[in-house]
Amino acid sequence: MDAATSGAGAERLSGWADGRMGGWAAFTTTIRKTQGLRGGAEFLPWLLDGASEGTQANVLGMLPPPVRFLYHWIWAPKYYRTVGTIT
């Protein structure tokens, strides 16, 4: 279990979600500033690994076309070559 899914990490994530730390808009801004495109290249495939096709379509539909292109043609293939897939 890592920090994002254990005690303090889970508390921080729920703090973002419920608005105590500024809500998801603030979370998005912080992640963009601290992680940039490279962070998205790792986070997005991890986030969508094992998600239903509908969930994947909904999440990817929120992103601009250039990011969807990167996800489909670069990020996801690299992720699955590296870690495999969760069944």
Order of alpha helices (4+ residues) and beta strands (2+ residues): alpha-alpha-alpha-alpha-alpha
